[in-house]
């Protein structure tokens, strides 16, 4: 562990760059101050100690402390992007202006083919979620269905779109 020389800047001690070692040193300093502090100061100092422990763990492990799952352990539907969100939004807005986000006729045909594989309710939920960027709860209130149903429809739509993309000659 590299220990950086600390220096005083005014009344404050500069421990150097934000490294795990420097946060460890900061935590030790705060723990010593905690032992000498009165009851009112102990609350503030204990917050400093816990913040230093949190950052130190994050810097040493490279993961957010307390997360149950890292991104590499997410379910497939949580980490896959089947269709480019910008394309899906351009498809939903059906704009013909000269924006680079607009779709060519071939791209529009490919998206229409993938969406044709879905039931009407799945298509509604999928387009509202990915094309119009509404939250699941907003979609549920718009369609007057349960939010869990919206999630289920979108998951089914993801699977069907994934199969359409994998098994179609139209997608390249």
N, C-alpha and C positions, 0 to 999 in steps of 0.2 A: 504494500500500500504506500503510495507516494504521499509524503507529508510535506505540505507547502508551508513555508515560513509565514507566520501571521505577523501583520504589522498594524499598528494603530493609525487610524485615519480620524483625526479629531478625538472624540471620546469613544469611537467604535473600533472594534477589531475587524480587520479585513482578512478573511481566511483564504482568499483567492478564488479560483474558478469553482463552479458547481460540480464537484466530484463526490463520489461516495465517501472517500476518505475525509474530505472537508466537512461533509454533513455529519459524519461520525464524530469528528472533532467538535463541531457545533453542538451536537447532542450531549457530549461529555461536559462541555462548558455549561450548558443549560442545566444538566443534572446537578452539577456542583452548586450552581446558583439556587436551585430548588431546595437543596438541603439547608441553605442559609436564609431562605426567604421567609417572610411572615405569611399568614393564611391567605391574605388577599392576593399577594404576588404569586403564590403557589398555583393558583388557577391558570394564570396567564402563562407561567413558565411550563406547566405540564402540557399545555397546548403546543408550546414551542417544541418540547421534547417529542411529542407524538408526531408533529409535522416533520421533524428531522428523521424520525424512524421511518415514516412513510416514504419520504423522498429517497432515503438511503436504500430501502428495499427495492424501490423502483429502479434506481440506478444500478444496483448490483445484479438484479435478476433480469432486467430489461422488460419486465411485465408490470402492469398496473397491480398494486397490492390488493388482495381481496377478490380479484376476478376468479370465477370458478372455471372458466374456459377461455383459453387463448383463441385467437382468430384461426389458428391452424386446426382447431378441434370443432369448428362450427359445422353445422349441418350443411349439406350441399346446397340447399335452396337459400341459405343465408349468405354464402360466399360467391355463388355463381351469378354472373350477369349474362342472361341469355340474349337479350337484345340491347343495343345501345340506347340508353335512356333518352338521349337527345333525339334519336330517330323516332322512338315511340311517341315523344311529345310532339314532334313535327307531324307524325301521322295523325295524332288525335286532334291537333289544331287545324289540319287540312288547309294549311296556308300555301298560297302559290306565289308569294312575294319572292324577291331575289336573294333571300338569306341563304348562307351556306348550310344552315341547319335543315333546309327543306330537302325533301326526298325526290329522287329521280323516279320515273315511272316503274323501273325495275325494282327499286327498293320498296316502293309502295305496294307493288304486286307481291313481293316476298312477305311483307308484314301482313297483308290481307290473307295470304295463304295460311300463315301460321295462326292467325286469329280465327280463320274459318274452321280450324280443328276444335275450337272451344264451343261449349254450350252457350246459350244466350246470357245466362247469369254469370258464368265464368268470364265471358268476354266483357260484360259490363264492369265487373269488379276489377279485372286486369287492366282495362283501359283507364278506368277512373284512378287506380292506384299508380300505374306506371306512365300513363299518358297525361293525365290531368294532375297528378301528384297530390291526390287527396289522401288523408290518413284513413286507416281502417275504420275508426269510429265514425268519421264523417261519412264515409261510404255507407256504413251500416244505417246511419240515420237517413241518408238520402234514399236508399233502397228499401228502408223499413224492414231490415233483417238484423239478426244478432251479429255483433262484431266477430264472434268466433266463426260464424258462417262465412263472413267476408274473407277471413284468413284461410279457411278451408277451400273456398272457391279459387283464391289466388294461388294457393299451393297446387291445386289440381291443374290450374291453367299453366303454371310454371312447368309441370311435368309434361303436359301436352305440347307446349311450345318447344320444350327441350327435345322431345321426340320428333317434332316436325322439323326442327333445325338439323338434327342428326341424320334423319332418314330421307330428307328431301334433296332432290337434284337442283332445286331452285336457289338454295342457299350456298354461297361460296365465300 
